[in-house]
């Protein structure tokens, strides 16, 4: 009887939805009715299979900022709505099965520890309003990660990875169009010929950071399809190889067009890690390194002075060769000096609040107390996430944050060693993603515009389950 009651309840719910949609289709204008119908179909599929929502999330993250709604004083994007739908799918599944879905989530404890630390920082936060959105980000990461670990088998992992890469392809094409047509803010124009690609992210750095996190997954899966295929036939093999291979080239090119130095270093490190972490096939390694070398040579031949100046500025930043309080600011060094000024402000903030920080999300609130003269504008973060998290949560938060990512690297390394060839490719790609994140976050903050949700998916599909569970 309980089972019959559950089925009657579920059937009644779907009948009610069908009646409501039928009424709307009969009374609404055709465009609105069509949108409602497609939306209802998507919602029904996502509730029936939560991984439909996860795959859709991989597509919506780069475009989530195009349309934002304001609800109770907070901004809600399409990605936030999809995360809410994923949670709704969880509730439906629990209502049907009368239990929590079974999952194995090795990264869960470190993630919960970090979430606990930033939530605890509310105790010292001056602005709770600024802190809550940052906490919600990591709650969404937790929800997406657990969904993937609960419901993703091999087939869904493959299609979810494809959805993430396809979203990056569309973003890269948009960036290339902006680069060559010079469509965008005047301040992004490069030497009067091109324009820094920024996609839908408003700024080149998060655009390149997003692409840099997806690119290693595409590269690793391209190598898997070319060299370690274990699927059904040659047609499917070459289709996946062509898709992931061409996507890798497109995404790397778009990262170059962003003119983001942090992304360049992160992408180079990620490519190196992915190649070296795969089985030691010297021919592949040499060919890949030769490919990267050819691209590098071509870049220097095309614009040697521009590129070398761009990279030499990083050395000046790292060596501390400029007195930022007195240096003359020019168009060429503005971004560099501005970034360094925020580093100094963040370090001062951390020095005054060494153990617990000023509260998550409160860096811009306290910035005016620590800024260097001429740099009064708080940009929302310290342009270095390690300094930023230390300033906001103190040494305790920094240690827990670093421990969380070290644990993620260890979990993925175990999956790369023990999983199937496909699972190993996913794990290696995820390791490359974290490599890019770790380096690029030394120059910026990539936990914006929903990029953190892509990380949750990548780690989730990269983490292997129990033997036999992936099929």
C-alpha positions in Angstrom: 0.0 0.0 0.0 2.8 2.6 0.8 4.3 1.9 -2.7 0.9 2.4 -4.4 0.4 5.6 -2.4 3.7 7.0 -3.6 2.9 6.2 -7.2 -0.6 7.7 -6.9 0.9 10.9 -5.4 3.5 11.1 -8.2 1.0 10.4 -10.9 -1.3 13.1 -9.5 1.5 15.6 -9.5 2.3 15.0 -13.2 -1.4 15.1 -14.1 -1.7 18.5 -12.4 1.3 19.8 -14.3 -0.1 18.5 -17.6 -3.4 20.2 -17.0 -1.7 23.5 -16.1 0.4 23.4 -19.2 -2.6 22.5 -21.4 -4.5 25.5 -20.0 -1.5 27.8 -20.6 -1.0 26.5 -24.2 -4.7 27.2 -25.0 -4.7 30.7 -23.5 -1.2 32.2 -24.0 0.3 33.8 -27.1 2.3 31.3 -29.3 5.8 32.5 -28.3 5.0 32.4 -24.6 3.2 29.1 -24.9 6.2 27.6 -26.8 8.6 28.8 -24.2 6.5 27.4 -21.4 6.2 24.0 -23.2 9.9 23.7 -23.7 10.6 24.8 -20.2 8.1 22.3 -18.8 9.7 19.5 -20.8 13.1 20.4 -19.5 11.9 20.6 -15.9 10.1 17.2 -16.2 13.3 15.6 -17.6 15.5 17.2 -14.9 13.2 15.9 -12.2 13.0 12.5 -13.8 16.9 12.4 -14.1 18.9 14.9 -12.0 21.9 14.6 -14.3 19.9 16.3 -17.1 20.0 19.4 -14.9 23.7 19.0 -14.2 24.4 18.7 -18.0 22.3 21.8 -18.6 24.2 23.6 -15.9 27.4 23.0 -17.9 25.8 24.9 -20.8 24.2 27.7 -18.8 27.1 28.8 -16.6 28.9 30.9 -19.2 25.6 32.6 -20.2 24.0 32.9 -16.7 24.9 36.6 -16.3 23.0 37.6 -19.5 19.7 37.8 -17.7 19.6 38.3 -13.9 16.6 38.6 -11.8 16.4 40.4 -8.4 14.7 38.4 -5.7 14.7 39.6 -2.0 17.6 41.9 -2.7 19.7 39.1 -4.3 20.7 38.5 -7.9 19.4 35.2 -9.3 20.9 33.9 -12.6 19.9 31.0 -14.9 22.6 28.9 -13.3 21.1 29.5 -9.8 17.7 28.5 -11.1 19.1 25.3 -12.5 20.8 24.5 -9.2 17.4 25.0 -7.5 15.9 22.6 -10.0 18.6 20.0 -9.2 17.8 20.3 -5.5 14.1 19.9 -6.4 15.0 16.7 -8.3 16.7 15.4 -5.1 13.5 16.0 -3.1 11.4 14.2 -5.7 13.8 11.2 -5.6 13.8 11.1 -1.8 10.0 11.3 -1.8 9.8 8.4 -4.2 12.4 6.2 -2.5 11.8 7.3 1.1 15.6 7.6 1.6 18.6 9.7 0.7 20.2 8.7 -2.6 23.3 6.5 -2.1 26.6 8.1 -3.0 30.3 7.9 -2.3 31.8 11.4 -2.0 35.4 11.4 -0.9 35.8 15.2 -1.2 32.7 15.8 1.0 34.5 16.2 4.4 37.1 18.9 3.2 34.3 20.7 1.4 32.1 20.8 4.5 35.0 21.9 6.6 35.6 24.9 4.4 31.9 25.7 4.2 31.8 25.5 8.0 34.8 27.9 8.3 33.3 30.6 6.0 29.9 30.3 7.7 31.6 30.7 11.1 33.2 33.9 9.8 29.8 35.5 10.0 30.7 36.0 13.7 33.3 38.6 12.8 31.7 40.0 9.6 30.7 43.6 9.6 28.4 43.1 6.6 26.2 40.0 6.7 24.7 41.1 3.4 28.1 40.8 1.7 28.9 37.5 3.3 25.7 35.5 2.5 26.3 35.4 -1.3 29.7 33.9 -0.8 28.4 31.2 1.5 25.5 30.5 -0.9 28.2 29.9 -3.7 29.7 27.1 -1.7 26.4 25.6 -0.7 25.6 25.4 -4.5 29.0 23.7 -5.0 28.1 21.2 -2.3 24.6 20.5 -3.9 26.0 20.1 -7.4 28.9 17.9 -6.3 26.7 15.6 -4.3 24.2 15.3 -7.2 27.0 14.2 -9.6 28.3 11.7 -7.0 24.8 10.3 -6.5 23.6 9.9 -10.0 26.4 10.0 -12.6 27.4 6.7 -14.2 29.8 6.4 -17.1 27.3 7.4 -19.8 26.2 10.5 -17.9 29.7 11.5 -17.1 30.6 11.4 -20.8 27.6 13.5 -21.9 28.1 15.9 -19.0 31.7 16.5 -20.0 30.6 17.0 -23.5 28.0 19.6 -22.4 30.7 21.5 -20.4 33.0 21.5 -23.4 30.2 22.6 -25.8 29.4 25.5 -23.5 33.1 26.5 -23.6 33.1 26.2 -27.4 30.3 28.7 -27.7 31.9 31.1 -25.3 35.3 30.7 -27.2 33.6 31.5 -30.5 32.0 34.6 -29.1 35.3 35.7 -27.7 37.0 35.1 -31.1 34.3 37.3 -32.8 34.9 40.0 -30.3 38.7 39.8 -30.8 38.6 40.1 -34.6 35.7 42.5 -35.0 36.8 44.7 -32.0 33.3 44.5 -30.6 33.4 45.6 -26.9 34.6 48.4 -24.6 37.2 50.7 -25.9 39.5 50.0 -23.0 39.9 46.4 -24.2 41.4 47.4 -27.6 44.8 45.9 -28.2 47.2 48.2 -30.2 44.4 49.4 -32.4 44.1 46.0 -34.2 42.3 43.6 -32.0 40.2 43.6 -28.8 40.7 41.4 -25.7 38.1 38.6 -25.7 35.8 38.7 -22.8 32.7 36.7 -23.9 29.7 37.0 -21.6 31.9 37.6 -18.5 32.2 41.4 -18.8 36.0 41.0 -18.2 38.8 39.1 -20.0 40.2 37.5 -16.9 37.2 35.5 -15.7 36.4 34.6 -19.3 39.9 33.1 -19.7 39.7 31.5 -16.3 36.5 29.7 -17.2 38.0 28.5 -20.5 41.2 27.4 -18.7 39.2 25.2 -16.3 37.3 23.5 -19.1 40.3 23.1 -21.5 42.2 20.4 -19.6 39.1 18.2 -19.6 38.7 18.6 -23.4 42.4 17.8 -23.9 42.5 14.8 -21.7 39.3 13.3 -23.3 40.8 14.0 -26.8 43.9 12.0 -25.9 41.6 9.2 -24.4 39.6 9.0 -27.6 42.7 9.0 -29.8 44.9 6.6 -27.8 42.9 4.6 -25.3 39.5 4.1 -26.7 37.4 1.4 -25.2 34.0 2.1 -26.7 31.8 0.5 -29.3 33.3 1.3 -32.7 35.6 3.5 -34.8 32.8 5.9 -35.8 32.0 6.9 -32.3 35.7 7.0 -31.4 36.6 9.4 -34.2 33.5 11.5 -33.5 34.6 12.1 -29.9 38.2 12.6 -30.9 37.2 15.2 -33.4 34.9 17.0 -31.0 37.2 17.1 -28.0 40.3 17.7 -30.1 38.9 20.6 -32.1 37.4 22.0 -28.9 40.8 22.0 -27.2 42.4 24.0 -30.1 39.5 26.5 -30.1 39.5 27.0 -26.4 43.3 27.4 -26.2 43.1 30.0 -29.0 40.4 31.9 -27.2 42.5 31.9 -24.0 45.3 33.6 -26.0 42.8 36.2 -27.4 41.8 37.1 -23.8 45.3 38.5 -23.3 45.1 37.3 -19.6 48.6 36.6 -18.3 47.3 34.5 -15.4 45.3 32.4 -17.8 48.3 31.9 -20.0 50.4 30.6 -17.2 47.6 28.5 -15.8 46.8 27.0 -19.2 50.4 26.1 -19.9 50.7 24.4 -16.6 47.5 22.5 -17.1 48.5 21.3 -20.5 51.8 20.1 -19.1 50.1 18.3 -16.2 47.6 16.6 -18.5 50.2 15.3 -20.8 52.6 14.1 -18.1 49.8 12.5 -16.1 48.7 10.3 -18.9 50.4 6.9 -19.6 54.0 7.6 -20.6 53.7 7.5 -24.4 56.8 9.4 -25.5 55.5 10.0 -29.0 52.4 11.7 -27.7 54.3 13.8 -25.2 56.8 14.9 -27.8 54.1 15.6 -30.4 52.1 17.6 -27.9 55.1 19.6 -26.7 56.0 20.3 -30.3 52.5 21.5 -31.0 52.7 23.9 -28.0 56.1 25.0 -29.1 55.0 25.8 -32.6 52.1 27.9 -31.3 54.5 29.7 -29.0 57.0 30.5 -31.8 54.2 31.6 -34.1 52.9 33.9 -31.4 56.3 35.5 -30.9 56.8 35.8 -34.7 53.4 37.6 -35.0 54.0 40.1 -32.2 57.3 39.6 -30.4 57.5 42.9 -28.7 53.9 42.9 -27.6 54.1 39.4 -26.1 57.5 39.7 -24.4 56.4 43.0 -22.9 53.2 41.4 -21.6 55.2 38.6 -19.9 58.1 40.7 -18.7 55.6 42.8 -16.7 54.8 39.7 -14.7 58.4 39.4 -13.7 58.4 43.0 -12.5 55.3 42.3 -10.4 56.8 39.1 -8.9 60.1 40.8 -8.1 58.5 43.8 -6.4 60.5 46.1 -8.6 58.1 48.9 -8.4 57.1 51.3 -5.6 53.4 51.3 -6.2 52.8 54.3 -4.0 55.1 56.5 -6.2 55.4 54.8 -9.6 54.0 56.7 -12.6 50.9 55.0 -13.8 50.5 54.5 -17.6 48.1 52.6 -19.8 50.7 49.8 -20.1 51.2 49.3 -16.3 47.8 50.3 -14.9 46.4 46.8 -14.5 49.6 45.5 -13.0 50.0 48.3 -10.4 46.3 48.2 -9.6 46.5 44.4 -8.9 49.6 44.9 -6.7 47.9 47.7 -4.8 45.0 45.3 -3.9 47.5 42.6 -2.8 49.1 45.1 -0.4 45.7 46.1 1.0 44.8 42.5 1.5 48.1 41.7 3.3 47.6 44.7 5.6 44.0 43.6 6.3 45.3 40.0 7.1 48.0 41.4 9.4 45.4 43.3 11.5 43.1 40.2 11.6 45.5 37.3 11.5 43.4 34.5 13.0 39.8 34.9 11.9 39.9 37.7 9.3 37.3 40.3 8.6 34.6 37.9 7.5 33.8 36.2 4.2 32.9 38.6 1.5 33.9 41.6 3.6 37.2 42.5 1.9 35.6 45.4 -0.1 33.9 46.7 3.1 37.3 47.0 4.9 39.3 48.0 1.9 39.2 51.8 2.5 41.0 51.3 5.8 44.0 49.6 4.1 44.2 50.9 0.6 47.2 52.6 -0.9 46.7 56.3 -1.9 45.5 56.8 -5.5 43.8 53.4 -5.3 40.6 54.1 -3.5 38.2 51.9 -5.5 37.6 48.5 -4.0 37.2 46.0 -6.9 35.4 43.4 -4.8 38.4 41.2 -4.2 42.2 41.3 -3.7 43.1 40.0 -7.2 44.7 37.1 -5.5 42.3 34.6 -3.9 44.9 33.3 -1.4 45.4 36.8 0.0 41.7 37.4 -0.3 40.6 34.3 1.7 43.4 35.0 4.3 42.1 38.5 4.8 38.5 37.4 5.1 38.9 34.2 7.2 42.4 34.5 8.7 45.1 31.8 8.9 42.5 29.2 9.9 40.4 29.8 6.7 43.5 29.8 4.5 44.7 26.5 5.9 41.3 24.8 5.5 41.0 26.3 2.0 44.4 24.9 0.9 43.6 21.6 2.6 40.4 21.3 0.7 42.1 21.6 -2.7 45.0 19.3 -1.6 42.4 16.7 -0.8 40.7 17.2 -4.2 44.1 16.6 -5.9 44.6 13.4 -3.9 41.1 12.1 -4.6 41.5 12.7 -8.3 45.0 11.2 -8.4 43.5 8.0 -6.8 40.8 7.9 -9.4 43.4 8.3 -12.2 45.3 5.3 -10.9 42.5 3.0 -10.1 39.7 3.9 -12.5 38.9 2.7 -16.1 40.7 4.4 -18.9 37.8 6.8 -19.4 37.6 7.5 -15.7 41.3 8.1 -15.6 41.0 10.6 -18.5 38.3 12.4 -16.6 40.3 12.5 -13.4 43.5 13.7 -15.2 41.4 16.4 -16.9 40.0 17.5 -13.5 43.6 17.6 -12.1 44.5 19.9 -15.0 41.5 22.1 -14.2 42.6 22.4 -10.5 46.1 23.2 -11.7 44.9 26.1 -13.8 42.7 27.3 -10.9 45.6 27.1 -8.4 47.8 29.2 -10.6 45.3 31.7 -12.0 43.8 32.4 -8.6 47.2 33.8 -7.7 46.4 36.7 -10.0 42.6 36.9 -9.7 39.5 35.4 -8.2 37.8 32.8 -10.4 35.0 32.0 -8.0 32.7 34.3 -9.9 30.0 34.1 -12.6 29.2 30.5 -11.7 32.7 29.2 -12.5 32.7 27.4 -9.2 29.7 25.3 -10.4 31.8 24.0 -13.3 34.5 23.0 -10.8 31.9 21.1 -8.7 30.9 19.2 -11.9 34.5 18.5 -13.0 35.5 17.2 -9.6 32.3 15.1 -9.3 32.8 13.4 -12.7 36.5 13.0 -12.1 36.1 11.2 -8.8 35.7 7.5 -9.3 33.1 5.5 -7.3 33.2 1.9 -6.1 34.4 -0.8 -8.5 31.6 -1.5 -11.0 29.6 1.6 -10.0 30.5 3.6 -13.0 28.7 1.5 -15.6 
